[in-house]
Amino acid sequence: MPQLDTSTWFITIVSMIMTLFITFQLKISKYLYPSNPEPKSTITLKQSNPWEKKWTKIYSPLSLPQQ
């Protein structure tokens, strides 16, 4: 049974790791990140509903005149 030649394994593994590292660095460097991110404003504009413009009175059954 022949002996497995492992003399080239080290250079193969090192070159593969370097190639992966360079590939990922190039992929990541293509993204454009904002230089100074600003926080989003959490102030919401109040929407006026049509029923908020009118004054309405809610009659409770106890306040109605007796029949």
GINORTA-V100153 format. One record per backbone hydrogen bond with DSSP energy under -0.5 kcal/mol. CO is the residue of the C=O (numbers start at 1). NH is the residue of the N-H. If there is no record, write none. Layout:
BEGIN
co->CO nh->NH
co->CO nh->NH
END
This chain:
BEGIN
co->4 nh->6
co->6 nh->9
co->6 nh->10
co->8 nh->12
co->9 nh->13
co->10 nh->14
co->11 nh->15
co->12 nh->16
co->13 nh->17
co->14 nh->18
co->15 nh->19
co->16 nh->20
co->17 nh->21
co->18 nh->22
co->19 nh->23
co->20 nh->24
co->21 nh->25
co->22 nh->26
co->23 nh->27
co->24 nh->28
co->25 nh->29
co->26 nh->30
co->27 nh->30
co->28 nh->31
co->31 nh->33
co->46 nh->48
co->47 nh->49
co->49 nh->52
co->49 nh->53
co->50 nh->53
co->50 nh->54
co->54 nh->56
co->57 nh->59
co->58 nh->60
co->60 nh->63
co->60 nh->64
END
